[in-house]
Amino acid sequence: MNLSSSIIALLPEDILTLAAALIMLVEPLLPAGSSRKPLGWLAILSTVAAGLSSWYQLSFGTIHAFFGTIQVDAFSVFFHLLISAIVLVTLLSSLDYFEGNATHAGEYFALVLFGAVGMMFMTCSVELLMVFIGLEISSISTYIMAGFRKGVATGVESSIKYFLLGSFATAFFLYGIALAFGATGSTRIDAIAQTLGGSATPRLAFLSLAMIIIGLGFKVSAAPFHVWTPDVYQGAPAPVVGLMSTAPKAAAFAVLLRITFSGFSGMEPRWSALIWIIAALSMTVGNLGALLQRDVKRMLAYSSIAHAGYLLVAFTAFPQDGIAAACFYIAAYGAMNVGAFTVITQIAGYDEHARTLDDYAGLALKRPVLAAVLGLFLLSLIGIPFTGGFFGKFYVFAAALHSGRVWLAVIGLLNSGVACFYYLRLLAALYSRQPHEDSRLSISPVSVPAAVALTLTAVATLLLGIAPGRILSLAQRSADVTATPTSQGPTNSALTPLIK
């Protein structure tokens, strides 16, 4: 191996950081009013390179670097690949979004890359302070991108709300780290697991974990830490919402999986009960809130709260089942949700005149292909068979039932039934209603990069629903390296027969 393990361990992050820094240096040198698309293409190429380097890391097995604070394994590679894919789709869909509307589009491309660096850093860190650094890098980037449409009042409002509430949640996370150090004498996840596994669990350790769950609960929009979500999603640019509703959540869930199933595995009965409550509350609040919405972005915001609840159901299962089911669900949700917001980006345009259900009426007559693709994503969000959403929910609920969480699975199934109403309401508006005379749907043709983004997400959604075996196998490998020996649970997995 010619390169040192330290360089290989952070190779995707290094590629994205260098590209983002180059974009920031070149952008001020370009003439005012000139196209920033070349900078966008540089960001796209660097994202592809980062994804390929992540796949390259998989051949080395487990890599430890920087005094054991960084651990690259099948688990971190899974999330690196997922984050790279989401960022790639976001960049492709927004390549023409700011053209002619914003003079600072180069900064946007750099911020997307910097945010991806922070997210990847979170997923491969096994030291809580390093996780915090990655969380801040990711958060600062998304705070700025949420208010990127400077001339829109709701955009500025969403950025301020996101920043203030996000800073408050970060304080909980940091205080949880401090309490973990006080309880165990370390902030390393493996050292915390060793300390808690060899002695009586102190109450301070559970309090520290509760604080960490609160901090990460904000990032994943879980109830009751969800209050920022509808306003921020409504005011932020559509491609930014597609990014922040998937990639940062994936990174936060990856951290939560490592902390709970690896660091605090000895306290599983306690934190599992807490997450049981949060999951049930998130599913119920999210779906009931979405029923009341007429604004499409606000409806999808509440939908994301509900999906965070579905995903948290996997945390209450046995480790081998729960981790694999959670990883698969994150991948499926990332494909269908970022795809849905890619469609919204093309329909609403930069000014986002098309907002409500009435504005989407008759889309199938004006934009039949976009309506069909959006319909696919909506059906996947419902959980209709032959889509990724179906197998995502199936694996999560199967894992919950295998671990005896029958009532939580029942609550999830009932909420899935409730969710059908508001998803089908939008689907009915697309196909069964006539467009208004003053319809404000964008009629501009879809650009080639955006068409590629839509194709990638649609194909991924279908493949995850038709042939989920490969992704589930990689998710199972992630579970094997994440679950501690003391938290393996039964030797037989509820998902193992489904992988073959």
C-alpha positions as CSV (number, residue, x, y, z in Angstrom):
1,M,0.0,0.0,0.0
2,N,1.7,3.2,-1.2
3,L,-0.5,5.6,0.5
4,S,-0.6,5.8,4.3
5,S,-3.6,4.5,6.1
6,S,-4.4,8.0,7.3
7,I,-4.7,9.3,3.8
8,I,-6.7,6.4,2.6
9,A,-9.1,6.7,5.6
10,L,-10.1,10.2,4.7
11,L,-9.6,10.0,0.9
12,P,-13.3,10.9,0.0
13,E,-13.2,13.8,2.5
14,D,-9.9,15.0,1.1
15,I,-11.2,15.0,-2.5
16,L,-14.3,17.0,-1.6
17,T,-12.4,19.5,0.6
18,L,-9.9,20.2,-2.2
19,A,-12.6,20.6,-4.8
20,A,-14.7,22.9,-2.5
21,A,-11.6,25.1,-1.7
22,L,-10.8,25.3,-5.4
23,I,-14.3,26.4,-6.2
24,M,-14.1,29.1,-3.5
25,L,-10.8,30.4,-4.9
26,V,-11.9,30.4,-8.5
27,E,-15.4,31.8,-8.1
28,P,-14.4,35.4,-7.3
29,L,-12.1,35.4,-10.4
30,L,-15.0,34.8,-12.8
31,P,-16.6,37.8,-14.4
32,A,-19.8,39.1,-12.9
33,G,-22.8,37.7,-14.6
34,S,-21.0,34.8,-16.2
35,S,-22.2,31.2,-15.8
36,R,-21.1,29.3,-12.8
37,K,-21.9,25.9,-14.3
38,P,-18.2,24.9,-14.8
39,L,-17.9,25.1,-11.0
40,G,-20.9,22.9,-10.7
41,W,-19.4,20.3,-13.0
42,L,-16.2,20.4,-10.9
43,A,-18.3,19.7,-7.8
44,I,-20.1,16.8,-9.7
45,L,-16.8,15.2,-10.8
46,S,-15.4,15.5,-7.3
47,T,-18.5,13.8,-5.9
48,V,-18.1,10.9,-8.3
49,A,-14.5,10.6,-7.4
50,A,-15.3,10.6,-3.7
51,G,-17.9,7.9,-4.2
52,L,-15.4,5.8,-6.2
53,S,-12.7,6.3,-3.5
54,S,-15.2,5.1,-0.9
55,W,-15.8,2.0,-2.9
56,Y,-12.0,1.6,-3.1
57,Q,-11.8,1.8,0.7
58,L,-14.0,-1.3,1.0
59,S,-11.2,-3.5,-0.3
60,F,-9.0,-2.7,2.7
61,G,-11.4,-4.1,5.3
62,T,-11.3,-2.0,8.5
63,I,-8.9,1.0,8.5
64,H,-8.0,2.8,11.8
65,A,-6.4,6.2,11.6
66,F,-5.6,9.3,13.6
67,F,-4.9,7.5,16.9
68,G,-8.0,5.3,16.5
69,T,-10.5,8.2,16.2
70,I,-11.3,7.4,12.6
71,Q,-12.6,3.9,11.6
72,V,-13.4,3.1,8.0
73,D,-15.3,-0.1,7.6
74,A,-18.3,-1.5,5.8
75,F,-20.6,0.6,7.9
76,S,-18.9,3.9,7.1
77,V,-18.4,3.0,3.5
78,F,-22.1,2.3,3.1
79,F,-23.0,5.8,4.3
80,H,-20.2,7.4,2.3
81,L,-21.6,5.9,-0.8
82,L,-25.1,6.9,0.1
83,I,-24.1,10.5,0.9
84,S,-22.1,10.7,-2.3
85,A,-25.1,9.5,-4.3
86,I,-27.5,12.0,-2.7
87,V,-25.0,14.9,-3.2
88,L,-24.5,13.9,-6.8
89,V,-28.3,14.0,-7.5
90,T,-28.6,17.3,-5.7
91,L,-25.8,18.9,-7.7
92,L,-27.3,17.6,-11.0
93,S,-30.8,18.9,-10.2
94,S,-29.5,22.3,-9.1
95,L,-27.0,22.9,-11.9
96,D,-29.4,25.2,-13.7
97,Y,-31.5,26.2,-10.7
98,F,-29.4,29.3,-9.8
99,E,-28.5,30.2,-13.4
100,G,-29.5,33.8,-14.0
101,N,-31.1,34.1,-10.5
102,A,-28.1,34.2,-8.1
103,T,-24.7,35.6,-8.6
104,H,-23.3,33.4,-5.8
105,A,-24.0,30.0,-7.2
106,G,-20.4,29.0,-6.9
107,E,-20.6,29.4,-3.2
108,Y,-23.6,27.0,-3.2
109,F,-21.6,24.3,-4.9
110,A,-18.8,24.7,-2.4
111,L,-21.2,24.6,0.5
112,V,-22.8,21.4,-0.7
113,L,-19.3,19.8,-0.8
114,F,-18.3,21.1,2.6
115,G,-21.5,19.8,4.0
116,A,-20.8,16.4,2.5
117,V,-17.4,16.4,4.1
118,G,-18.9,17.0,7.5
119,M,-21.5,14.2,7.0
120,M,-18.9,11.7,5.9
121,F,-16.7,12.7,8.8
122,M,-19.5,11.9,11.2
123,T,-20.1,8.4,9.8
124,C,-16.5,7.3,10.1
125,S,-15.7,8.9,13.5
126,V,-15.6,6.7,16.6
127,E,-14.6,9.6,18.9
128,L,-17.5,11.7,20.0
129,L,-15.6,15.0,19.8
130,M,-14.7,14.2,16.2
131,V,-18.4,13.4,15.5
132,F,-19.1,16.9,17.0
133,I,-16.6,18.5,14.6
134,G,-18.2,16.7,11.6
135,L,-21.7,17.7,12.8
136,E,-20.7,21.4,13.0
137,I,-19.2,21.3,9.5
138,S,-22.3,19.8,8.1
139,S,-24.7,22.1,10.1
140,I,-23.0,25.4,9.2
141,S,-23.2,24.6,5.5
142,T,-26.9,23.7,5.7
143,Y,-27.7,26.7,7.8
144,I,-26.4,29.0,5.0
145,M,-27.9,27.0,2.2
146,A,-31.4,27.1,3.8
147,G,-31.4,30.9,3.3
148,F,-29.6,30.9,0.0
149,R,-32.5,32.8,-1.8
150,K,-31.5,36.1,-0.1
151,G,-34.4,38.1,-1.7
152,V,-37.1,35.8,-0.3
153,A,-38.3,36.6,3.2
154,T,-39.3,33.0,4.0
155,G,-35.8,31.9,3.0
156,V,-34.1,34.2,5.5
157,E,-36.7,33.1,8.2
158,S,-35.9,29.5,7.6
159,S,-32.2,30.0,7.9
160,I,-32.5,31.9,11.1
161,K,-34.9,29.4,12.7
162,Y,-32.7,26.5,11.6
163,F,-29.6,28.2,13.0
164,L,-31.1,29.1,16.4
165,L,-32.8,25.8,17.1
166,G,-29.9,23.9,15.6
167,S,-27.4,25.6,17.9
168,F,-29.7,24.8,20.8
169,A,-29.8,21.1,19.8
170,T,-26.0,21.1,19.3
171,A,-25.6,22.3,22.9
172,F,-27.6,19.2,24.1
173,F,-25.3,17.0,22.0
174,L,-22.1,18.6,23.4
175,Y,-23.4,18.4,27.0
176,G,-24.2,14.8,26.4
177,I,-20.6,14.2,25.4
178,A,-19.4,16.0,28.5
179,L,-21.6,13.8,30.7
180,A,-20.4,10.7,28.9
181,F,-16.8,11.6,29.8
182,G,-17.8,12.2,33.3
183,A,-19.5,8.8,33.6
184,T,-16.9,6.7,31.7
185,G,-13.7,8.8,31.6
186,S,-13.6,8.7,27.8
187,T,-15.3,10.0,24.7
188,R,-14.2,7.1,22.5
189,I,-17.2,4.9,21.6
190,D,-15.2,1.6,22.1
191,A,-13.9,2.8,25.5
192,I,-17.4,3.8,26.6
193,A,-18.7,0.4,25.7
194,Q,-15.8,-1.3,27.6
195,T,-16.4,0.8,30.7
196,L,-20.1,0.4,30.8
197,G,-19.9,-3.3,30.1
198,G,-17.6,-4.0,33.0
199,S,-19.4,-2.3,35.8
200,A,-22.8,-1.2,37.0
201,T,-24.2,1.4,34.7
202,P,-24.2,4.8,36.3
203,R,-27.3,7.0,36.0
204,L,-25.1,9.7,34.6
205,A,-24.3,7.5,31.6
206,F,-28.0,7.2,30.7
207,L,-28.5,11.0,31.2
208,S,-25.6,11.6,28.8
209,L,-27.1,9.2,26.2
210,A,-30.5,11.0,26.6
211,M,-28.8,14.3,25.9
212,I,-27.1,12.9,22.8
213,I,-30.4,11.4,21.5
214,I,-32.0,14.8,21.9
215,G,-29.3,16.5,19.9
216,L,-29.4,14.0,17.1
217,G,-33.2,13.8,17.3
218,F,-33.3,17.4,16.1
219,K,-31.1,16.6,13.1
220,V,-33.3,13.7,12.0
221,S,-36.6,15.7,12.7
222,A,-37.9,13.2,15.2
223,A,-40.8,14.3,17.4
224,P,-40.9,16.2,19.8
225,F,-37.7,17.9,18.3
226,H,-39.3,18.5,15.0
227,V,-40.8,22.1,15.3
228,W,-38.2,23.6,13.0
229,T,-38.9,21.2,10.1
230,P,-42.1,22.6,8.4
231,D,-40.9,26.2,8.3
232,V,-37.4,25.5,7.2
233,Y,-38.5,23.1,4.4
234,Q,-41.1,25.7,3.2
235,G,-38.6,28.5,3.0
236,A,-35.4,26.8,1.8
237,P,-34.8,26.2,-1.9
238,A,-36.2,22.9,-3.2
239,P,-32.9,21.3,-4.1
240,V,-31.5,22.2,-0.6
241,V,-34.6,20.7,1.1
242,G,-34.0,17.5,-0.9
243,L,-30.4,17.4,0.4
244,M,-31.1,18.4,4.0
245,S,-34.0,15.9,4.3
246,T,-31.8,13.0,3.4
247,A,-28.0,13.3,3.6
248,P,-27.7,15.0,7.0
249,K,-30.3,12.6,8.4
250,A,-28.4,9.6,7.1
251,A,-25.2,10.9,8.8
252,A,-27.1,11.5,12.1
253,F,-28.7,8.1,12.0
254,A,-25.3,6.5,11.3
255,V,-23.9,8.2,14.4
256,L,-26.9,7.2,16.5
257,L,-26.5,3.6,15.3
258,R,-22.9,3.5,16.4
259,I,-23.5,5.2,19.7
260,T,-26.5,3.1,20.8
261,F,-25.5,-0.4,19.4
262,S,-21.8,0.0,20.0
263,G,-21.1,2.5,22.7
264,F,-24.1,2.1,25.0
265,S,-25.1,-1.5,24.0
266,G,-25.1,-2.5,27.7
267,M,-27.9,0.0,28.4
268,E,-30.1,-1.3,25.6
269,P,-33.3,-1.9,27.7
270,R,-33.2,1.7,28.8
271,W,-32.5,3.6,25.6
272,S,-34.7,1.2,23.6
273,A,-37.7,2.2,25.7
274,L,-36.9,5.9,25.1
275,I,-36.6,5.4,21.4
276,W,-39.8,3.4,21.4
277,I,-41.7,6.4,22.6
278,I,-39.9,8.8,20.2
279,A,-40.6,6.5,17.3
280,A,-44.3,6.2,18.1
281,L,-44.6,9.9,18.6
282,S,-42.8,10.8,15.4
283,M,-44.9,8.5,13.3
284,T,-48.2,9.8,14.7
285,V,-47.3,13.5,14.9
286,G,-45.8,13.5,11.4
287,N,-48.7,11.8,9.7
288,L,-51.4,13.7,11.5
289,G,-49.6,17.0,10.8
290,A,-49.3,16.1,7.1
291,L,-53.0,15.5,6.8
292,L,-53.6,19.2,7.6
293,Q,-51.2,20.6,5.0
294,R,-52.1,22.1,1.6
295,D,-48.5,23.3,0.9
296,V,-46.6,20.4,-0.8
297,K,-43.3,21.2,0.8
298,R,-44.8,21.4,4.3
299,M,-46.7,18.2,3.7
300,L,-43.4,16.5,2.8
301,A,-41.8,18.1,5.8
302,Y,-44.3,16.4,8.1
303,S,-43.9,13.2,6.0
304,S,-40.1,13.3,6.8
305,I,-41.0,13.4,10.5
306,A,-43.1,10.3,10.1
307,H,-40.4,8.5,8.2
308,A,-37.9,9.3,10.9
309,G,-40.3,7.5,13.2
310,Y,-40.5,4.5,11.0
311,L,-36.7,4.3,10.9
312,L,-36.4,4.6,14.6
313,V,-38.5,1.5,14.9
314,A,-35.4,-0.4,13.8
315,F,-33.5,0.8,16.8
316,T,-35.8,-1.1,19.1
317,A,-35.0,-4.4,17.3
318,F,-32.1,-6.9,17.9
319,P,-28.8,-5.3,16.7
320,Q,-28.2,-7.6,13.6
321,D,-31.8,-7.0,12.4
322,G,-32.1,-3.4,13.5
323,I,-28.9,-2.0,12.0
324,A,-29.4,-3.8,8.6
325,A,-33.0,-2.7,8.4
326,A,-32.2,0.9,9.3
327,C,-29.4,1.1,6.7
328,F,-31.7,-0.2,4.0
329,Y,-34.5,2.1,5.0
330,I,-32.1,5.1,4.9
331,A,-31.0,4.2,1.4
332,A,-34.6,3.7,0.2
333,Y,-35.8,6.9,1.8
334,G,-32.8,8.9,0.3
335,A,-33.6,7.7,-3.2
336,M,-37.4,8.5,-3.1
337,N,-37.3,11.7,-1.1
338,V,-34.5,13.4,-2.9
339,G,-36.2,12.3,-6.2
340,A,-39.4,13.9,-5.1
341,F,-37.8,17.2,-4.4
342,T,-35.9,17.0,-7.7
343,V,-39.3,16.9,-9.4
344,I,-40.5,19.8,-7.3
345,T,-37.4,21.7,-8.3
346,Q,-38.3,21.3,-12.0
347,I,-41.9,22.1,-11.5
348,A,-41.8,25.1,-9.2
349,G,-38.6,26.7,-10.5
350,Y,-36.4,29.2,-8.6
351,D,-39.3,31.4,-7.5
352,E,-41.4,28.4,-6.5
353,H,-44.7,29.8,-7.5
354,A,-46.2,26.3,-7.5
355,R,-46.7,25.5,-3.8
356,T,-50.1,24.2,-3.0
357,L,-52.0,21.0,-4.0
358,D,-54.1,23.2,-6.3
359,D,-51.0,24.4,-8.1
360,Y,-50.1,20.8,-9.0
361,A,-53.6,20.0,-10.4
362,G,-53.5,18.6,-13.9
363,L,-49.7,18.1,-13.9
364,A,-50.1,14.9,-15.9
365,L,-51.7,16.8,-18.8
366,K,-48.9,19.4,-19.0
367,R,-45.9,17.4,-17.8
368,P,-46.7,13.7,-18.1
369,V,-43.2,12.4,-17.5
370,L,-42.6,14.5,-14.4
371,A,-46.1,13.5,-13.1
372,A,-45.3,9.8,-13.6
373,V,-41.9,10.1,-11.9
374,L,-43.4,12.0,-9.0
375,G,-46.2,9.5,-8.8
376,L,-43.6,6.7,-8.5
377,F,-41.9,8.5,-5.6
378,L,-45.2,9.1,-3.8
379,L,-46.1,5.4,-4.2
380,S,-42.7,4.5,-2.7
381,L,-43.3,6.8,0.2
382,I,-46.6,5.1,0.8
383,G,-44.8,1.7,0.7
384,I,-46.5,0.1,-2.4
385,P,-44.9,-3.2,-3.5
386,F,-42.1,-3.2,-6.1
387,T,-40.7,0.1,-4.7
388,G,-37.9,0.7,-2.3
389,G,-40.3,2.1,0.3
390,F,-42.1,-1.2,0.5
391,F,-39.1,-3.2,1.4
392,G,-37.8,-0.5,3.7
393,K,-40.9,-0.6,5.8
394,F,-41.2,-4.4,5.5
395,Y,-37.6,-4.9,6.8
396,V,-38.1,-2.4,9.7
397,F,-41.4,-3.9,10.8
398,A,-40.1,-7.5,10.4
399,A,-37.1,-6.6,12.6
400,A,-39.4,-5.1,15.2
401,L,-41.7,-8.2,15.2
402,H,-38.7,-10.5,15.5
403,S,-37.6,-8.7,18.6
404,G,-41.1,-8.7,20.2
405,R,-42.0,-5.1,19.5
406,V,-45.5,-6.0,18.3
407,W,-47.3,-2.9,19.4
408,L,-44.8,-0.6,17.9
409,A,-45.1,-2.4,14.6
410,V,-48.9,-2.1,14.8
411,I,-48.6,1.6,15.4
412,G,-46.3,1.8,12.4
413,L,-48.7,-0.1,10.2
414,L,-51.7,2.1,11.3
415,N,-49.7,5.2,10.6
416,S,-48.7,3.9,7.2
417,G,-52.5,3.6,6.5
418,V,-53.0,7.2,7.5
419,A,-50.2,8.3,5.3
420,C,-51.9,6.9,2.2
421,F,-54.5,9.7,2.4
422,Y,-52.3,12.7,1.9
423,Y,-49.9,11.0,-0.6
424,L,-52.9,9.8,-2.7
425,R,-54.4,13.3,-2.4
426,L,-51.4,14.8,-4.2
427,L,-51.4,11.9,-6.6
428,A,-55.1,12.5,-7.4
429,A,-54.4,16.2,-8.0
430,L,-51.8,15.2,-10.6
431,Y,-54.1,12.9,-12.6
432,S,-57.8,13.4,-11.8
433,R,-58.1,17.2,-11.7
434,Q,-58.0,19.7,-14.4
435,P,-55.3,22.4,-14.3
436,H,-56.3,25.9,-13.3
437,E,-56.4,28.6,-15.9
438,D,-53.9,30.6,-13.9
439,S,-51.7,27.6,-13.2
440,R,-48.2,28.6,-12.3
441,L,-46.4,25.3,-13.1
442,S,-43.1,25.7,-14.9
443,I,-43.3,24.8,-18.6
444,S,-39.5,25.0,-19.2
445,P,-38.0,21.8,-20.5
446,V,-36.0,19.6,-18.1
447,S,-32.3,20.0,-18.6
448,V,-30.1,17.0,-19.3
449,P,-28.4,17.0,-15.8
450,A,-31.8,17.2,-14.1
451,A,-33.1,14.4,-16.3
452,V,-30.1,12.2,-15.3
453,A,-30.8,13.0,-11.6
454,L,-34.4,12.0,-12.0
455,T,-33.4,8.8,-13.9
456,L,-30.9,7.8,-11.2
457,T,-33.4,8.3,-8.4
458,A,-36.3,6.5,-10.2
459,V,-34.1,3.6,-11.1
460,A,-32.8,3.3,-7.6
461,T,-36.3,3.4,-6.2
462,L,-37.4,0.6,-8.5
463,L,-34.3,-1.6,-8.0
464,L,-34.6,-1.3,-4.2
465,G,-38.1,-2.6,-4.6
466,I,-37.4,-5.3,-7.2
467,A,-33.9,-6.6,-6.4
468,P,-33.0,-5.4,-2.9
469,G,-30.6,-8.2,-2.1
470,R,-27.3,-6.5,-2.8
471,I,-28.1,-3.4,-0.8
472,L,-29.4,-5.5,2.0
473,S,-26.3,-7.7,2.0
474,L,-24.1,-4.5,2.3
475,A,-26.4,-3.3,5.1
476,Q,-25.9,-6.7,6.8
477,R,-22.1,-6.3,6.5
478,S,-22.5,-2.9,8.2
479,A,-24.5,-4.6,11.0
480,D,-21.8,-7.2,11.5
481,V,-19.1,-4.6,12.1
482,T,-21.2,-2.2,14.2
483,A,-23.0,-4.4,16.7
484,T,-20.8,-5.2,19.7
485,P,-20.3,-8.9,20.8
486,T,-22.4,-8.3,23.9
487,S,-25.3,-7.0,21.9
488,Q,-25.6,-9.6,19.1
489,G,-29.0,-10.9,20.2
490,P,-30.2,-14.2,18.7
491,T,-28.0,-16.0,16.2
492,N,-30.9,-16.2,13.7
493,S,-31.8,-13.0,11.9
494,A,-35.2,-12.1,10.6
495,L,-33.5,-10.7,7.5
496,T,-31.0,-13.4,6.7
497,P,-33.4,-15.6,4.6
498,L,-34.4,-12.5,2.6
499,I,-30.8,-11.7,1.7
500,K,-30.2,-15.0,-0.1
